[in-house]
Amino acid sequence: MVFFFDKGLLGMGNILFFSGVTLTIGFKSSLQFFMKRQNFKGSISFGVGFFFLLIGWPIVGMILEAYGFIVLFSGFWPTLAVFLQKIPIMGWVLQQPYIRSVCSVC
C-alpha cells in the first residue's frame, strides 16, 4: 500500500500506458486519437494529472488521470459491454435482471 502512491512507479505506469497505446495502434493513430477535438478534455485532464504526479501530488494526479481516462475511453464502454456479454459465465451474470437494472449499458 505504501508504493501505491509512489510518484516514480505511477510515472512509469503512465509512460508504459502511452507506449502501449502507441505500439498497439501506431504512432500516427494514437496522436490523432489524443488530439481529436472531442478528446481534448480527456487528454488535457490526463496530461495535467501526469504533471501533478511528477511534482509530487499523487492523489490529485490520480483523480485527474482517472477522469481523463474515463472521458477519453467513454466511447469504448458499450463495445466492452457487448464483449463481456459474450464470455460464457460473465454473459450469464450480466444478463440477470438485477444486474441489467444497475448497468443500463449492459
C-alpha positions, -999 to 999 in steps of 0.1 A, spaced: 0 0 0 30 23 6 40 20 -30 5 27 -43 11 65 -42 48 64 -52 53 91 -79 81 71 -97 60 40 -101 29 59 -112 50 79 -137 64 46 -151 29 32 -154 18 63 -173 48 60 -197 40 24 -202 4 32 -209 12 57 -236 38 34 -251 14 5 -251 -13 25 -268 13 37 -293 26 2 -300 -9 -12 -303 -25 13 -328 6 31 -342 21 65 -336 0 84 -361 -33 69 -350 -25 74 -313 -16 110 -319 -48 115 -339 -68 99 -311 -54 121 -283 -57 152 -304 -93 148 -316 -114 178 -307 -139 156 -288 -110 141 -268 -93 174 -257 -109 174 -223 -97 139 -215 -63 144 -230 -57 177 -211 -70 162 -179 -47 131 -183 -17 154 -190 -24 177 -161 -28 146 -138 5 133 -151 21 167 -143 7 166 -108 22 131 -103 56 143 -114 56 173 -90 46 150 -61 9 153 -57 -1 117 -64 -37 118 -51 -47 148 -72 -29 134 -102 -46 101 -100 -80 117 -97 -74 138 -127 -60 109 -147 -89 87 -138 -113 114 -150 -93 118 -182 -92 81 -188 -130 78 -184 -136 107 -207 -111 95 -233 -123 59 -235 -160 65 -228 -168 56 -264 -154 21 -258 -176 11 -229 -205 -1 -250 -181 -23 -270 -167 -37 -238 -202 -45 -225 -210 -64 -257 -177 -83 -254 -183 -92 -218 -218 -105 -226 -202 -130 -250 -180 -145 -223 -197 -177 -212 -202 -172 -174 -198 -134 -174 -225 -130 -201 -250 -150 -180 -243 -129 -149 -246 -96 -169 -280 -107 -183 -296 -111 -149 -324 -87 -143 -309 -71 -111 -276 -65 -129 -293 -51 -160 -312 -27 -139 -280 -13 -124 -260 -13 -156 -280 3 -183 -252 -1 -209 -252 -39 -205 
